Amino acid sequence: MRPSRHMLALVLGLAALSVGLVILRPQDHGLVLLPWAGLLLLALADLALSIPARGLHPAVSLPAQGFAGQRVTLDVTLTGKRLPPRLELRLGHDAGIDPVPTEPAPLPPGAGAVTLRQPLMLRDRGAQRLTRLWLRYASRLGLFEVLPTWPLDLSIRVLPDIGPILSGAIQAQMLPLLDGAHVMQLRGEGSEFHQLRDFVPGMDPRSIDWKRSARVNALVARETRVERNHQIVLCLDCGHLMGERLGALSKLDHAIHAALALTWASGLAGDNVGFYSFGARPQPYIPPRPGRAAFGQIQQACTDLHGDEAETNHTLGLSVLNGKLKRRSLVVVFSDFVDSTSAELLVENLAVMQRQHVVLYVALRDPAMQALTRPAGSDMDDVAQAIAATRIAQERLAVLDRLNRLGIHCLDATPTDLTAALISRYIEIKAKEMI
């Protein structure tokens, strides 16, 4: 319990009045004490009329798990013989949880129980805990603020966001390559034989099987499909640059969400998916498995993956991965760089890997940096920021252009467009049979 603003205002007012009485009526000491005695009686009456904190009994419930970057709701059910007309709620929590500020809603008069809902933004993956609950409400006359508190022992497991998978957005994006919902065959001008069919006008004459056509005395065409069981390896950089936050999540979290979406899409396409991460040191390698079988294992590895405070060692990390790959694969590398100098080792090692594999380099573009290149004002600070941001953007484009000239596929997208753009590029690589 603590004095409210009204109590502090009364105390300051009485202090000023007391000084004036001492100056004007120095002989009347009782006159100075009379206002303070009245305030004391008023405070005692306020305490007697107020709802005691020991009469309130909270019951708290929290979902067992949630997705990073999404909100969950903490329900606090408060019971008691009398409830205050207005309550504010505060929580003690880990850094990975961010309570969303809400306006205190008035409680229904005469209610013996009420449920308060507190939205929580989940910022970091892993186990996050709530340790304490505070309530704040005003006393009956508003002279005090009552602050009851209770210890909590609640935890929530924050998982990578698989919202696009649950919503069916991945399946919808893969439909152009899927031959029906049951057969799941990949169409395309591939090299794997699928079936023979009668040649009809409009088909490619190069698809005619002349030997079989001669046997049946009719034109027969060979129908092929894109090869399945390709090897896809997802490679995540966990260095300190990937810890930069873009919106509510870090670059690493955005990369993890896109990687899981690609894992699911690869499972629909019949490919095998592996997983690898590295920072200052390489992390354990998950060998490629069929996409749907690999999804749970990769999701678990991503849930327990944490950023590295040290600088990324691209030479060690990519060299170890290159040594583990015995078959031509599509290697999707999620990484980042600051300028052309810091990207030099990244470019060199990707060029080495590109000699045997198809490499897709994925970078995350910061929308705030792009906004700085177009300043709204014209003062010197805005112009200086615009010049610096433009120079950084030009160096970034120069590095991506160099990677393209080396034969490395590049994808530079904002966090909101990353998942859809990555799957589109995967479909394009599959359709052109680059793997």
Buried (B, 14 or more C-beta within 10 A) or exposed (E): EEBBEBBEEBBEEBEEEBEEBEEEEEEEEEEBEEBBEEBEEBBEEBBEEBBEBEEBEBEBEBEEBBBBBBEBEBEBEBBBEEBBEEBBBBBEBBEBBBBEEEEEEEBEEEEEEBEBEBEBBBBBBBBBBBEEBEBBBBBBBEBBBBBBEBEBEBBBBBBBBBBBBEEEBBBEBBEEBBEEEEEBBBBBBBEBEBEBEEBEEEBEEEBBBEEBBEEEEEBBBBEBBBBBEBBBBBBBBBBBBBBBEBBBBBBBBBBBBBBBBBBBBBBBBBBBBBBBBBBBEBBEBBBBBBBBEBBEBBBEBBBEBEBBEEEBBBEBBBBBBBEEBEEEBBBBBBBBBEEBEBBBBBBEBBBBBBEBBBBBBBBBBBEEBEEBBEBEEEEEEBEEBBEEBBEBBEBBEEBBEBBEEBEBBBBBBBBEEBBBBBBEBBBEBBBEBEB
